[in-house]
Amino acid sequence: MSVLLALDSSTEHMALALVGQGHAAFVDADGGALASQRMVPEAMALLQQAGVALAEVAAIGFGRGPGAFTGLRTACSVAQGLAFGAGKPVLALDSLMLVAEDARQQLAARPQGGDAAPLEVWVAMDARMNQIYLGRYRWEGARWSARLEPALVDLEPLRALWRETPPAIVAGTALQAFELDTGAALRVPGTVSRARALGALAQQAFEAGLAEDADHALPLYVRDKVALTTAEREAAKAEAQGPVPR
């Protein structure tokens, strides 16, 4: 398996991962305004401690968003700069899918968990200004697929959607930030290790052939989309027959 470096600063936390060929090194640290100062030194230290040269890395992953504007630009620019310098491709990773992956790992660690069974996770992250970053993801045993691409939604459309389409599993900081009625859904409000989830996503993306040229690296901003359309709500209802939570 190829060695991969991955970086994320889409939230107030910074995550770095180095995985593959026996390497499994992770950094979960404070981010926010500090991320722009700390990410490159932390990445170089991670490589040095593992005895891996940047030239040995097959690809560099980054959390593309959605998330904090400055944090997304930081991870994207650092990954792009490192990739350009080393002549490597990049992996643009969905930052909400990262939360779904961490939730999967938490559920797999529970009694009678297991990590191969299909499951579906709604991710709802606090986007401030009484809005939520929302995504819906399905795990089929090897990698994730997006059933609802990341969007920025207001509270009432989301509540209406979940009344029509009760979720099975919901993860993310919006569970604590807002009074969201998730019915009988399993709730996973916090992450255990964003870095471990980031490393897993990078491996899944690389194995799926999703590496791309560094000059194609772009953050994902969703502030221009602030509601679920009727078509999206109908599509979500049509997908309602998802797997039962473990």
QUIGI-V876791 format. One record per residue. N is the residue number from 1. RES is the residue in one letter. NEAR is the number of other ideal C-beta (glycine too) atoms within 10 Angstrom. Layout:
BEGIN
n: (N	N)
res: (RES	RES)
near: (NEAR	NEAR)
END
This chain:
BEGIN
n: (1	2	3	4	5	6	7	8	9	10	11	12	13	14	15	16	17	18	19	20	21	22	23	24	25	26	27	28	29	30	31	32	33	34	35	36	37	38	39	40	41	42	43	44	45	46	47	48	49	50	51	52	53	54	55	56	57	58	59	60	61	62	63	64	65	66	67	68	69	70	71	72	73	74	75	76	77	78	79	80	81	82	83	84	85	86	87	88	89	90	91	92	93	94	95	96	97	98	99	100	101	102	103	104	105	106	107	108	109	110	111	112	113	114	115	116	117	118	119	120	121	122	123	124	125	126	127	128	129	130	131	132	133	134	135	136	137	138	139	140	141	142	143	144	145	146	147	148	149	150	151	152	153	154	155	156	157	158	159	160	161	162	163	164	165	166	167	168	169	170	171	172	173	174	175	176	177	178	179	180	181	182	183	184	185	186	187	188	189	190	191	192	193	194	195	196	197	198	199	200	201	202	203	204	205	206	207	208	209	210	211	212	213	214	215	216	217	218	219	220	221	222	223	224	225	226	227	228	229	230	231	232	233	234	235	236	237	238	239	240	241	242	243	244	245	246)
res: (M	S	V	L	L	A	L	D	S	S	T	E	H	M	A	L	A	L	V	G	Q	G	H	A	A	F	V	D	A	D	G	G	A	L	A	S	Q	R	M	V	P	E	A	M	A	L	L	Q	Q	A	G	V	A	L	A	E	V	A	A	I	G	F	G	R	G	P	G	A	F	T	G	L	R	T	A	C	S	V	A	Q	G	L	A	F	G	A	G	K	P	V	L	A	L	D	S	L	M	L	V	A	E	D	A	R	Q	Q	L	A	A	R	P	Q	G	G	D	A	A	P	L	E	V	W	V	A	M	D	A	R	M	N	Q	I	Y	L	G	R	Y	R	W	E	G	A	R	W	S	A	R	L	E	P	A	L	V	D	L	E	P	L	R	A	L	W	R	E	T	P	P	A	I	V	A	G	T	A	L	Q	A	F	E	L	D	T	G	A	A	L	R	V	P	G	T	V	S	R	A	R	A	L	G	A	L	A	Q	Q	A	F	E	A	G	L	A	E	D	A	D	H	A	L	P	L	Y	V	R	D	K	V	A	L	T	T	A	E	R	E	A	A	K	A	E	A	Q	G	P	V	P	R)
near: (12	15	18	26	32	33	29	33	31	33	23	15	17	27	30	27	29	23	24	21	12	8	20	11	17	18	20	17	16	11	24	15	13	14	27	18	10	19	26	14	9	18	21	12	14	20	21	10	10	17	8	18	11	16	9	17	21	17	24	27	29	31	32	24	26	25	26	20	13	13	26	23	16	29	31	23	15	21	29	19	14	23	26	15	11	16	9	21	17	27	26	20	28	24	31	32	25	29	27	28	28	27	28	24	17	18	22	15	11	10	5	6	13	11	14	9	16	12	23	22	31	28	29	27	24	17	21	9	9	11	20	23	27	26	24	26	26	17	24	13	10	9	17	21	11	14	17	20	15	23	21	20	23	14	14	10	18	21	15	12	21	19	10	12	18	13	24	19	25	22	29	28	20	23	19	12	16	15	8	19	9	16	10	8	19	18	15	21	14	14	23	14	16	28	27	20	27	30	27	21	27	30	20	17	24	21	12	12	7	17	21	15	12	20	10	10	22	13	21	19	15	20	12	6	15	14	15	21	11	8	8	18	17	13	15	19	12	10	14	12	7	18	14	10	15	18)
END
